[in-house]
Each structure stands twice: as structure tokens, then as C-alpha cells.
């Protein structure tokens, strides 16, 4: 952390689903001088997450202060993190509603694959992100997608809503441990800084990795 930074939580976990502003949160904390975890290392732990093997995740957490995206944004991880790091702070980023989130997911993967249409299961398996097959496997493990309709709206939004509700229910009696926030809100930066115990000096939340509505 930067010299003179006030006392803040030793660990901050951004546990909102993908396409809820997690990349913007990463940039925000980097700009503040926090050590942010290596996203590539985290994503390669998705098979461990699927087996609910959180020891490797906890080992990664010892490498930095702030973490976001896979596997931190996935269901159940927050419970293991809370047990391992009881003084940690959790930020649940959300969209205005599940339909807005789903639309952002579709636009993101359509742009990523680059074929001008919603990707098929074959497209996802062939795309070389991390390794061939990783994208499909990650979506299948996270959302239970099918070959026939990998972007089934009902399935994806069910998982998104389940995760958000589970997080909020888990921390219901400990409001000081969880901040639920839409990072596009004009006061998002101020709320985050207040939540982690830092003064607000006019900071603005970055708007990164956005896809057009």
C-alpha cells in the first residue's frame, strides 16, 4: 500500500459476478495503491473451485490484498474466504437487474468471440482464452450451461440471482462486512472508500471493459 495510507482491511474480496464492474473495481484499487491478485492465477483454479477445494484459493489470497473475478466471484467461495479471513471486507457488485446483467454477458461474449452472433458451444470450446476449451468449461462449471443453448437466459440469470441472494443472506447479521453496490452509481467510489475506512477525496470509479447497451 502507499505510504501514509490509513488502516484498512488486510483483505478485500470483490465477489460480484462477472459483468458487474469487477474490472473497474480492480483498476480502482490498483489506483489506490493496493496489491491486487493475479487474475490469471485465479482463473486457473476454477477446477479446484468446482470440487470445493478452497485450500488453493486461500493460498493465492496470501499473495495480495484485493481479489476479484474467478474464483472469488463464484458461489460458495465467499464462505471459505470469510472463515479463513474473518476481518476481511466483501464487495458484492451488482447490475440494476438480472436482465441488464444477462444483456451485458451476451454482448461481452459476442464481442470476445467476434463472429457477430451469440457464440455456440463449439465457438466457446475453440476460443483460445487461457487454453482451448477453458471458456466453455468455465461457463459450464459456473452456470451449468448446455451444448444446445450455452447462453440460456433462465439458467444464467438463476445462478446470478442465487449468488447475490446467498451472499446477502450470509452476511445479513453482519452488515459491516458486506457492501452491495452498483459501480456505475455516481457515489460508488465514495461508498467503497467509506466501507473500507478510507477518506473520500473526490475519487471517481473507472469505467472499464464496458460493452455498448
trRosetta pair geometry for C-beta under 8 A, 3 or more apart (Angstrom, degrees):
i j d omega theta_ij theta_ji phi_ij phi_ji
1 5 4.5 -94 155 41 121 151
1 8 7.4 159 -114 38 154 121
1 33 5.2 82 -157 121 52 108
1 34 6.2 2 -98 -97 82 52
1 35 7.5 -86 -53 -11 59 84
1 65 7.3 50 -59 -33 97 166
2 5 5.1 106 65 -44 75 112
2 32 7.5 -127 3 156 119 52
2 33 3.5 -74 -27 -136 99 169
5 8 6.7 -46 149 -4 111 118
5 32 7.9 92 -122 162 131 91
5 33 6.4 -150 -65 79 140 136
5 198 7.4 -31 -166 -115 89 115
6 197 6.4 -128 113 132 119 93
6 198 5.9 165 52 -111 113 66
6 199 7.2 100 -2 -9 141 88
7 197 6.6 -37 93 122 71 140
8 12 7.8 -26 151 -48 111 121
8 196 5.1 26 -152 159 107 101
8 197 5.4 -179 -109 67 65 104
8 198 6.0 -1 -88 -54 121 101
9 12 5.6 116 82 -66 120 81
9 87 6.1 -177 -140 136 90 86
9 88 5.9 98 174 -141 130 37
9 89 4.4 -176 -1 -7 165 104
9 196 5.9 -97 12 -145 101 88
9 197 7.5 129 -23 20 75 117
10 65 6.7 -119 174 -132 46 89
10 85 7.3 -134 82 -160 103 117
10 87 6.5 58 25 91 101 116
10 88 7.3 -75 68 -90 75 68
11 61 6.4 22 -130 -178 134 114
11 65 6.3 -149 -106 -161 44 53
11 66 7.8 159 -161 -83 49 37
11 67 7.6 -8 -166 7 92 104
11 81 7.6 -151 138 -177 140 107
11 85 4.7 -16 45 171 150 155
11 87 7.5 112 35 85 92 76
11 88 4.0 -40 84 -110 104 104
11 89 7.5 173 96 28 58 63
12 29 7.0 -170 81 -115 139 144
12 34 7.3 -36 35 -157 128 157
12 65 6.4 31 20 147 90 82
12 66 4.6 -13 68 -109 102 82
12 67 7.6 167 88 24 57 62
12 88 6.8 176 -85 -166 28 84
12 89 5.0 -13 -115 67 77 97
12 90 7.8 173 -161 -84 55 26
12 91 6.8 25 177 -8 97 110
12 196 6.3 -12 -97 -108 133 130
13 66 7.8 -179 -80 -153 29 52
13 67 5.5 -13 -118 64 69 96
13 68 7.7 153 -168 -79 48 52
13 72 5.4 -149 -161 -166 98 123
13 78 6.7 159 118 -116 144 82
13 81 5.5 66 -65 151 163 159
13 88 6.0 36 -5 163 105 131
13 89 7.4 178 27 90 69 48
13 90 5.1 -19 69 -112 98 71
13 91 7.1 -178 91 25 48 72
14 22 5.6 142 130 -133 129 85
14 25 4.7 136 -120 122 156 153
14 26 7.4 -118 32 -59 157 68
14 66 7.0 38 -14 -179 103 93
14 67 6.8 -157 28 96 78 47
14 68 3.7 -5 65 -100 122 97
14 69 7.8 20 88 -18 108 51
14 72 6.7 71 68 119 59 131
14 73 7.2 -17 115 -77 73 93
14 91 4.8 -24 -111 70 66 108
14 93 6.5 13 -170 -10 98 112
15 72 5.7 -109 -100 151 69 83
15 73 5.6 159 -162 -110 42 48
15 77 7.1 -168 -131 81 110 106
15 78 4.9 40 -135 -78 158 118
15 90 5.5 -12 6 -164 127 101
15 91 6.8 149 20 71 73 49
15 92 5.6 -34 74 -92 91 69
15 167 6.3 160 110 -115 130 142
16 20 4.0 -110 149 86 126 141
16 21 7.0 14 88 55 150 81
16 22 6.0 -162 74 -69 97 95
16 25 7.9 131 35 -14 119 151
16 73 6.0 -27 85 -132 34 106
16 91 7.0 -50 -19 121 101 75
16 92 5.2 116 -73 -170 81 46
16 93 3.1 -94 -6 52 164 75
16 94 6.0 -137 -131 -56 120 48
17 20 5.4 93 66 -13 68 124
17 73 5.4 127 -111 168 29 116
17 93 8.0 -126 40 80 52 83
17 101 7.0 54 81 -165 130 135
17 160 5.4 -60 -15 -126 170 85
17 163 6.0 114 -60 78 108 151
17 164 7.6 -63 -13 -54 111 91
18 22 6.3 -66 -115 16 48 136
18 69 6.5 53 -89 -129 90 79
18 70 7.6 -8 -56 -39 115 88
18 73 6.1 122 -41 111 65 158
18 105 7.4 89 101 -104 99 92
19 22 7.9 -7 -2 10 19 100
19 95 7.4 -15 127 -49 86 127
19 101 6.0 121 108 -159 113 74
19 104 4.3 152 -177 115 123 118
19 105 5.1 -126 -1 -71 168 68
19 108 5.9 -127 -91 -17 117 150
20 93 4.0 148 128 115 110 99
20 94 5.7 -31 -150 -106 131 15
20 95 5.6 -117 -116 -39 82 79
20 101 6.6 -8 -78 -118 88 109
20 183 7.3 113 147 8 68 109
21 24 4.5 -46 -169 41 82 120
21 25 6.0 90 130 -27 85 94
21 93 4.8 -130 60 -179 102 146
21 182 7.6 117 -5 -172 146 46
21 183 3.4 177 156 39 164 138
21 184 6.8 -148 -77 -37 136 76
21 205 7.8 3 -171 168 131 132
22 25 5.4 -50 -149 34 37 114
22 26 6.5 44 151 -23 65 100
22 68 4.5 164 -171 170 102 122
22 69 5.2 133 142 -63 145 76
22 73 6.4 -50 -90 -74 151 141
22 93 6.3 -171 -68 46 66 145
23 26 5.5 -46 -152 30 35 116
23 27 6.6 32 152 -14 64 103
23 68 7.8 179 -72 117 31 142
23 69 7.9 47 -67 -60 66 119
23 208 4.7 -113 120 98 110 111
23 209 3.9 67 52 9 157 140
24 27 5.8 -55 -150 39 34 109
24 28 6.2 40 150 -26 66 106
24 183 5.4 147 87 143 134 149
24 205 5.8 50 161 168 122 96
24 206 4.8 -168 -146 84 81 82
24 207 6.0 -1 -105 -108 131 27
24 208 4.9 166 -80 32 70 88
24 209 7.2 -131 -40 35 76 97
25 28 5.4 -51 -145 33 33 117
25 29 6.5 24 160 -12 66 105
25 68 5.6 150 88 -94 118 153
25 91 6.7 171 -141 103 145 144
25 93 6.4 -129 -42 -49 137 144
25 183 6.4 -112 -58 -97 89 148
25 192 8.0 -173 -128 -122 92 154
26 29 6.3 -63 -152 39 26 102
26 30 6.4 27 153 -19 64 109
26 36 5.6 98 -155 -164 82 152
26 39 7.4 -16 -114 -58 153 124
26 66 7.5 160 -122 122 57 120
26 68 5.2 -122 -67 42 94 142
26 69 7.7 -5 -56 -16 130 109
27 30 5.6 -55 -146 37 33 113
27 31 6.3 35 156 -22 66 106
27 206 4.3 -44 97 46 133 155
27 208 5.5 105 -8 -8 147 147
28 31 5.9 -57 -153 34 27 111
28 32 6.7 23 150 -16 62 107
28 189 6.9 -154 -144 -112 130 92
28 192 7.2 35 141 98 147 162
28 203 7.6 96 -153 159 96 127
28 205 5.8 -25 -88 -133 132 67
28 206 5.8 -153 -62 14 76 97
29 32 5.4 -53 -148 37 38 113
29 34 4.2 -46 170 50 95 132
29 36 5.6 123 96 -79 116 112
29 65 7.9 -156 171 93 128 104
29 66 4.4 -75 152 83 161 177
30 33 7.8 71 177 -54 32 13
30 34 6.7 -88 -83 60 30 77
30 36 5.3 -53 -72 -10 88 135
31 203 7.8 147 109 -147 128 120
31 206 7.4 145 -18 -34 141 121
32 198 7.4 32 -156 165 135 174
32 203 7.7 9 -80 -122 98 157
34 64 7.8 81 153 173 85 96
34 65 4.9 -115 -168 77 98 128
34 66 4.8 57 137 -9 138 125
35 63 7.9 -133 143 134 124 61
35 64 4.2 -144 127 -145 97 82
35 65 4.8 103 58 7 83 96
35 66 7.1 158 84 21 47 81
36 64 5.8 15 140 173 8 146
36 65 7.3 -51 -77 59 38 77
36 66 4.8 -37 -108 74 71 102
36 67 7.4 148 -164 -84 64 38
36 68 7.6 -22 -162 12 109 100
37 41 7.3 -109 169 63 92 113
37 42 6.1 74 133 -47 123 123
37 60 6.5 70 -153 153 128 101
37 61 7.2 -45 -89 -111 139 45
37 63 6.3 96 -121 81 83 103
37 64 4.2 -165 -72 49 63 138
37 66 6.7 -139 -3 91 83 48
37 67 4.1 18 14 -102 140 84
37 68 7.6 167 52 20 104 57
37 72 8.0 120 59 -31 149 140
38 41 4.1 60 93 11 113 113
38 42 6.7 168 93 -13 61 85
38 60 7.8 -112 50 -162 90 109
38 63 7.1 -34 5 113 99 143
38 64 7.5 156 -13 -23 65 139
39 42 5.5 -58 -151 38 36 114
39 43 6.2 36 155 -22 71 105
39 68 7.3 -30 -97 77 102 78
39 69 5.3 29 -138 61 107 142
39 70 7.8 79 -168 53 81 74
40 43 5.9 -53 -146 34 31 109
40 44 6.6 30 156 -19 62 106
40 130 7.4 163 -147 -104 85 94
41 44 6.0 -59 -154 34 30 111
41 45 7.2 31 149 -23 61 105
41 60 5.9 169 128 -131 119 125
41 63 7.9 4 86 52 160 160
42 45 5.8 -61 -164 25 38 113
42 57 7.8 57 -135 -128 80 81
42 60 6.2 141 -87 154 73 159
42 67 6.8 143 -89 -161 146 108
42 69 6.3 119 97 91 139 92
42 70 5.7 150 130 100 99 62
42 71 5.9 -148 179 7 89 67
42 72 6.6 -36 -161 -13 141 94
43 46 6.2 -9 -176 -33 51 107
43 69 7.0 -29 -67 132 92 116
43 70 4.7 71 -105 81 66 120
43 71 7.7 153 -102 -40 30 68
43 130 6.2 -132 120 -82 127 141
43 134 7.8 58 152 174 114 129
43 138 7.3 -22 -164 -105 95 139
44 130 6.8 176 -81 -151 81 129
45 48 4.5 -45 -171 39 79 121
45 49 6.0 87 129 -27 84 94
45 56 5.4 -174 -133 114 120 120
45 57 5.8 140 150 -79 153 77
45 60 6.8 -102 -40 -24 153 148
45 70 7.6 175 62 143 82 89
45 71 5.2 -87 93 -14 105 127
46 49 5.3 -48 -148 34 39 115
46 50 6.4 44 152 -25 66 101
46 70 5.6 -13 -81 175 103 130
46 71 5.9 170 -96 -80 56 102
46 74 7.8 130 -129 -47 82 157
46 137 7.3 128 103 121 135 100
46 138 5.4 -57 -160 -112 171 83
46 141 5.9 127 160 76 109 153
46 142 7.7 -57 -155 -52 120 96
47 50 5.5 -47 -148 30 35 115
47 51 6.8 24 154 -8 63 105
47 137 7.9 -16 -73 155 90 129
47 141 7.5 -121 -94 -99 48 161
48 51 6.0 -67 -156 44 32 102
48 53 4.3 -92 -167 75 81 107
48 54 7.6 138 145 -80 104 27
48 56 4.7 -68 -157 48 167 134
48 57 6.7 -179 111 -38 128 88
48 71 7.4 -98 76 -40 93 162
49 52 7.2 26 -177 -83 38 32
49 53 7.4 -93 -64 52 20 68
49 54 7.5 57 -110 -88 60 68
49 57 6.8 75 -80 -61 86 130
49 70 7.5 -118 -2 -170 159 88
49 71 4.0 -171 -69 -140 142 141
49 74 5.6 65 173 75 147 153
49 76 7.8 142 -171 76 89 110
49 77 6.4 -30 -133 -75 114 110
49 141 7.5 104 87 147 101 132
50 141 4.5 -74 -90 -156 126 125
52 76 6.5 -61 -114 139 97 148
53 56 6.1 38 126 11 101 104
53 57 7.9 143 111 -6 61 95
54 57 4.7 -52 -157 40 64 119
54 58 5.9 66 144 -24 83 99
54 77 6.8 156 -115 -131 114 67
54 80 3.8 -88 -171 -173 168 164
54 81 7.8 -128 -170 -49 131 62
54 84 7.8 -153 136 -30 121 137
55 58 5.8 -55 -148 37 31 110
55 59 6.4 36 151 -23 64 104
56 59 5.5 -48 -148 32 34 116
56 60 6.7 38 152 -20 63 101
57 60 5.8 -53 -156 33 33 111
57 61 6.7 40 146 -27 64 102
57 71 5.7 -86 -106 70 125 127
57 72 7.7 152 -163 -74 119 69
57 77 6.4 -130 -177 -143 165 107
57 80 6.8 78 77 104 132 138
57 81 7.5 -81 130 -71 121 91
58 61 5.4 -45 -151 24 37 119
58 62 7.4 46 151 -27 60 93
58 80 6.9 -110 -57 149 106 109
58 81 7.5 -178 -93 -101 81 60
58 84 4.9 -134 -123 -144 124 169
59 62 6.1 -47 -167 16 37 114
60 63 5.8 -49 -172 13 49 118
60 67 7.7 98 120 -112 106 140
61 64 7.6 -95 -161 53 38 69
61 67 6.4 -69 -112 -32 79 149
61 81 7.0 152 -86 -125 155 97
61 84 7.3 116 60 109 154 137
61 85 6.9 -121 150 -37 148 139
64 67 6.7 129 81 -65 113 83
67 72 4.7 156 128 -63 108 157
68 72 6.0 -112 -132 72 16 135
68 73 6.8 37 -176 -50 59 106
69 72 6.4 60 65 45 33 98
69 73 5.6 -34 -140 -6 20 124
70 73 6.2 -60 -69 40 43 97
70 74 6.2 49 -125 -35 70 112
70 138 6.8 -50 -99 -151 163 122
70 142 7.9 -86 -104 -78 115 131
71 74 5.0 -49 -166 20 68 125
71 77 5.3 162 136 -89 90 147
72 77 5.7 -148 -130 121 32 148
72 78 7.7 77 -171 -72 65 72
72 81 7.3 51 -133 -56 86 152
73 77 7.7 28 39 45 17 139
73 163 8.0 41 164 175 67 152
74 77 5.2 82 68 -13 81 121
74 142 6.0 -110 -121 -120 108 97
74 163 7.6 -106 -169 -117 30 135
75 159 7.3 -108 -30 -168 129 88
75 162 6.7 -8 -94 112 137 105
75 163 4.8 -118 -77 -101 88 92
75 166 6.4 56 -138 57 97 155
76 79 5.7 -49 -165 23 52 114
76 80 7.1 43 148 -11 75 101
77 80 5.9 -61 -160 39 42 107
77 81 6.1 37 149 -18 74 111
78 81 5.5 -57 -144 41 34 113
78 82 6.1 39 157 -24 68 106
78 90 6.1 62 -146 -130 118 143
78 167 5.9 50 48 -113 166 94
78 170 6.9 138 106 79 120 159
79 82 5.9 -54 -148 34 28 111
79 83 6.6 24 155 -15 62 107
79 170 6.6 -119 -86 -140 88 150
80 83 5.9 -58 -150 37 31 109
80 84 6.2 20 156 -12 66 112
81 84 5.9 -63 -142 43 30 104
81 85 5.8 -28 175 35 70 106
81 88 6.4 -68 151 64 99 164
81 90 7.7 123 99 -89 128 111
82 85 7.0 -77 -124 64 19 68
82 86 6.8 56 174 -106 60 50
82 88 6.7 -127 -107 55 52 116
82 90 7.3 -30 -78 -48 100 134
82 170 7.6 -175 -5 151 164 127
82 177 7.5 59 -126 172 113 143
83 86 7.3 4 -149 -71 20 81
85 88 4.0 59 118 -34 112 120
88 177 7.5 58 90 -155 62 97
89 177 6.4 -158 -124 -158 52 51
89 178 7.9 167 -168 -83 64 28
89 179 7.3 19 174 0 105 103
89 195 6.5 132 -171 144 139 99
89 196 5.7 -162 56 -101 169 81
90 167 7.3 -153 144 -165 138 114
90 171 6.8 -146 60 -70 135 152
90 177 5.9 32 21 149 100 81
90 178 4.8 -22 76 -105 104 73
90 179 7.3 176 93 26 55 65
91 178 7.7 158 -90 -157 26 56
91 179 5.1 -15 -115 67 71 100
91 181 6.6 -35 -165 28 94 114
91 192 6.7 21 -115 -124 139 100
91 195 7.3 111 -91 111 98 154
92 164 6.6 121 176 -131 130 73
92 167 5.1 144 -94 123 141 151
92 168 7.1 -110 54 -62 171 80
92 178 6.2 14 -5 -169 110 104
92 179 7.0 -176 29 89 70 47
92 180 4.6 -22 73 -106 109 72
92 181 7.3 133 77 20 58 63
93 181 6.0 -36 -108 76 61 77
93 182 7.2 99 -162 -114 71 29
93 183 5.4 -8 -137 -27 120 107
94 101 7.7 -63 -170 -70 62 128
94 164 6.0 69 -102 -121 120 132
94 180 6.2 13 -4 -174 123 93
94 181 7.2 153 25 77 82 26
94 182 5.8 -60 76 -79 74 74
95 98 7.5 127 69 -91 113 22
95 100 4.4 -157 153 95 129 111
95 101 4.1 -180 26 -65 141 84
95 104 6.8 -169 -90 4 150 139
95 182 6.7 80 -133 -124 22 102
96 100 4.9 60 49 13 93 157
96 182 6.5 46 -69 -116 59 148
97 100 5.3 100 55 8 68 101
97 101 7.3 -130 103 -3 38 91
98 101 5.3 -53 -148 38 39 115
98 102 6.1 41 153 -22 70 104
98 157 4.2 86 166 -151 129 109
98 160 5.6 142 -131 91 99 130
98 161 5.5 -30 -82 -60 138 102
99 102 5.7 -51 -144 36 32 111
99 103 6.4 35 155 -20 63 105
99 157 7.5 8 -70 -107 47 141
100 103 5.8 -53 -150 35 30 113
100 104 6.6 31 152 -19 63 105
101 104 5.8 -59 -154 35 32 111
101 105 6.5 35 150 -22 66 103
101 157 7.3 131 76 -112 111 82
101 160 5.6 155 112 -168 150 158
102 105 5.5 -50 -151 32 35 115
102 106 6.5 35 153 -19 66 103
102 153 5.6 54 -166 -138 152 85
102 156 5.9 121 -115 98 98 124
102 157 5.4 -37 -63 -70 125 102
102 160 7.5 -135 -63 4 81 157
103 106 5.8 -53 -149 35 32 111
103 107 6.4 28 156 -15 66 107
103 213 7.3 38 134 -143 134 69
104 107 5.8 -55 -145 40 31 109
104 108 6.1 34 156 -24 65 108
104 211 6.0 142 -149 50 69 113
105 108 5.8 -58 -148 34 27 112
105 109 6.4 10 164 -6 65 108
105 151 7.3 170 121 -141 113 107
105 156 6.5 -156 88 169 167 149
106 109 6.5 -64 -146 43 25 98
106 110 6.0 25 158 -19 64 114
106 118 6.1 -41 -154 -109 97 103
106 151 6.1 95 -100 -174 87 145
107 110 5.8 -59 -142 39 27 112
107 111 6.2 23 160 -15 64 110
107 211 3.8 158 122 134 121 142
107 212 6.9 -150 -166 59 146 57
107 213 8.0 -96 -52 -110 163 24
108 111 6.1 -64 -152 39 24 105
108 112 6.1 24 154 -22 64 111
108 209 7.9 30 -121 166 116 94
108 211 5.2 -137 -71 -29 64 146
109 112 5.3 -50 -138 36 35 115
109 113 6.1 26 165 -11 68 106
109 118 7.4 44 94 -150 108 63
109 119 5.4 -95 147 12 108 122
109 124 7.8 -14 -166 -92 125 101
109 151 7.2 -165 64 -86 148 130
110 113 6.5 -59 -144 41 23 100
110 115 7.7 -102 -159 54 66 70
110 116 7.5 33 180 -151 100 10
110 117 6.7 -134 -137 109 104 15
110 118 5.7 -55 -85 -95 105 43
110 119 6.6 -158 -93 -24 50 82
111 114 6.9 25 177 -76 34 61
111 211 5.9 -162 -2 -121 145 120
112 119 8.0 -40 73 -40 92 139
112 127 7.3 57 134 -163 100 155
112 129 7.6 -2 172 -59 126 141
113 119 4.3 125 -15 -83 165 122
113 123 5.0 37 -154 165 144 124
113 124 7.4 -66 -88 -77 130 56
113 127 5.8 -91 -112 -81 82 138
115 119 6.9 111 34 -96 120 71
115 123 6.4 -103 2 -121 144 138
118 151 5.7 -112 -174 36 124 150
119 123 3.8 -132 -159 88 95 139
119 124 5.5 108 139 -52 132 82
119 127 7.7 -30 -142 -32 148 135
119 150 7.1 -46 99 71 87 134
119 151 7.5 109 59 -32 74 124
120 123 4.7 109 49 0 69 100
120 124 7.2 -134 97 -2 42 86
120 150 7.0 119 -172 12 32 122
121 124 5.8 -57 -153 37 34 111
121 125 6.3 32 152 -19 67 107
121 136 6.1 72 -162 -125 72 126
121 145 7.7 175 -99 131 98 115
121 146 7.7 -74 -74 124 134 45
121 147 4.3 -48 -20 -141 173 62
121 148 7.7 16 -23 -15 132 18
121 150 4.9 152 -77 -46 75 125
122 125 5.7 -56 -145 37 32 110
122 126 6.2 21 160 -13 66 112
123 126 6.2 -69 -148 41 25 103
123 127 6.3 32 158 -36 65 106
124 127 6.0 -47 -144 17 29 113
124 135 4.5 -132 -167 104 84 111
124 136 3.9 120 119 -69 113 85
124 139 6.6 -58 -165 24 152 138
124 150 6.2 -158 -7 175 148 171
125 132 6.8 39 161 172 60 83
125 133 5.2 11 -151 -101 71 63
125 135 7.5 -132 -71 63 24 91
125 136 4.6 -6 -73 -12 68 147
126 132 6.3 -17 -144 -146 30 104
127 132 7.4 153 71 -124 30 62
127 135 5.3 8 68 10 117 146
128 131 6.9 -34 -153 -153 67 21
128 132 5.5 -31 -98 -69 68 72
129 134 5.7 -121 89 73 76 117
129 135 5.2 72 49 -55 120 105
130 134 4.0 -32 70 45 118 177
130 135 7.9 156 32 -46 104 67
131 134 4.9 105 54 -36 70 114
133 136 5.8 -62 -158 44 51 107
133 137 5.6 48 150 -22 82 112
134 137 5.7 -62 -144 42 30 110
134 138 6.0 31 159 -23 68 109
135 138 5.9 -55 -146 34 26 110
135 139 6.5 18 159 -10 62 108
136 139 6.0 -63 -149 42 30 105
136 140 5.9 28 156 -20 68 111
136 145 7.7 -120 -160 78 68 128
136 150 7.2 -78 -129 -126 84 143
137 140 5.7 -57 -142 39 28 111
137 141 6.1 25 161 -16 66 108
138 141 6.1 -56 -143 39 26 106
138 142 6.1 15 160 -11 62 116
139 142 5.9 -61 -138 45 27 106
139 143 5.6 -28 -178 32 68 112
139 145 4.9 0 135 7 102 139
139 150 6.3 54 121 -176 144 107
140 143 7.2 -72 -116 58 15 72
140 144 6.7 41 -168 -122 53 19
140 145 5.1 -94 -94 49 58 86
140 150 8.0 -63 -71 -133 79 98
142 159 6.8 109 147 160 75 155
143 155 5.9 95 165 137 100 101
143 156 5.2 -4 -150 -105 142 67
143 159 4.9 -135 -121 13 73 160
144 155 6.3 -125 80 -172 95 122
144 159 7.3 166 19 -65 96 132
145 149 7.7 -128 -165 100 85 54
145 150 4.3 48 170 -147 133 65
145 151 7.3 8 -132 -59 127 33
145 152 6.9 166 -132 19 76 97
145 155 6.6 139 -98 113 58 144
145 156 7.6 22 -84 -70 98 91
146 149 5.7 31 67 48 105 66
146 150 6.6 -140 67 -81 46 50
146 152 6.9 41 27 -19 101 131
146 155 7.9 158 -4 -32 93 170
147 150 7.1 2 -126 -59 20 91
149 152 4.4 79 120 -65 114 93
151 156 6.6 -10 -160 -31 54 142
152 155 4.1 54 89 16 113 113
152 156 6.4 157 80 -12 60 88
153 156 6.3 -66 -146 41 25 103
153 157 6.0 11 167 -8 66 115
154 157 6.4 -64 -141 43 22 101
154 158 6.2 30 159 -27 61 109
155 158 5.9 -57 -152 29 26 114
155 159 6.9 19 157 -13 62 104
156 159 6.1 -59 -156 36 32 106
156 160 6.3 32 150 -18 67 109
157 160 5.3 -51 -143 39 39 116
157 161 6.0 36 159 -16 70 107
158 161 6.1 -61 -147 41 25 106
158 162 6.1 29 155 -23 64 110
159 162 5.6 -52 -143 35 30 115
159 163 6.4 32 158 -21 64 104
160 163 6.1 -58 -154 32 26 109
160 164 6.7 19 155 -13 62 109
161 164 5.8 -57 -147 38 33 109
161 165 6.1 27 159 -14 68 110
162 165 6.0 -63 -147 42 26 106
162 166 6.0 26 158 -21 65 111
163 166 5.8 -58 -145 36 26 111
163 167 6.4 26 159 -19 64 106
164 167 6.0 -56 -150 34 28 109
164 168 6.4 19 157 -12 64 111
164 180 7.9 82 -159 -133 95 122
165 168 5.9 -60 -146 42 30 107
165 169 6.0 29 158 -19 67 110
166 169 5.9 -56 -143 39 27 109
166 170 6.2 32 157 -25 63 108
167 170 5.8 -56 -148 32 27 113
167 171 6.6 -3 164 7 63 110
167 178 6.9 154 158 -138 96 142
167 180 7.9 138 109 -88 119 104
168 171 6.5 -71 -144 51 27 91
168 172 6.5 61 151 -73 62 81
168 178 7.2 174 -110 135 52 155
168 180 6.5 12 -92 -65 105 141
169 172 5.5 -16 -154 -34 34 118
171 174 5.1 -86 -160 67 72 91
171 175 7.0 111 146 -91 97 34
171 177 5.3 -138 -143 79 119 107
171 178 3.8 92 124 -14 164 138
172 175 7.8 -4 -174 -64 27 76
174 177 4.4 14 133 12 112 120
174 178 7.0 93 98 0 84 96
175 178 6.6 -83 -148 53 39 85
179 191 6.6 152 -165 146 132 102
179 192 6.7 150 117 -107 161 59
179 195 4.3 -21 -61 -125 144 157
181 185 6.8 -109 -173 27 86 127
181 188 5.7 120 168 -135 125 90
181 191 5.9 165 -110 101 135 137
181 192 6.8 -101 27 -67 174 88
182 185 4.8 98 81 -29 93 102
182 188 6.9 -105 92 -89 52 119
183 188 4.8 104 -146 -167 44 158
183 205 5.4 -171 -180 178 90 152
184 188 7.0 98 39 -35 13 144
184 205 7.8 -136 -96 91 26 140
184 207 7.4 63 -110 -111 80 106
185 188 4.6 127 64 -53 84 91
185 191 7.7 19 88 8 129 137
187 190 4.8 -53 -170 45 79 116
187 191 5.7 82 130 -27 89 100
188 191 5.9 -60 -148 37 29 109
188 192 6.3 27 158 -19 66 108
188 205 4.7 -5 84 -35 120 148
189 192 5.9 -57 -148 36 30 110
189 193 6.3 25 158 -15 65 109
189 200 7.1 121 122 -135 88 104
189 203 4.5 -147 169 101 139 93
189 204 5.8 -132 -21 -127 155 15
189 205 4.6 -157 -56 -47 94 80
190 193 6.0 -59 -147 39 29 108
190 194 6.3 29 156 -17 65 109
190 200 4.5 29 -126 -122 78 152
190 203 7.7 162 -65 59 56 86
191 194 5.8 -56 -146 39 30 111
191 195 6.2 35 154 -25 64 109
192 195 5.5 -55 -149 33 30 116
192 196 6.5 7 161 -1 66 107
192 205 7.8 105 7 -87 138 109
193 196 6.4 -66 -144 46 29 94
193 198 4.4 -87 -163 78 86 96
193 199 6.8 -29 158 99 126 17
193 200 4.8 141 80 -80 143 78
193 203 6.7 122 -47 42 139 133
194 197 7.7 39 -178 -72 29 24
194 198 7.8 -95 -63 57 22 58
194 200 6.6 -21 -50 -39 84 114
200 203 6.6 -115 -152 24 70 94
207 210 5.8 2 162 -36 91 133
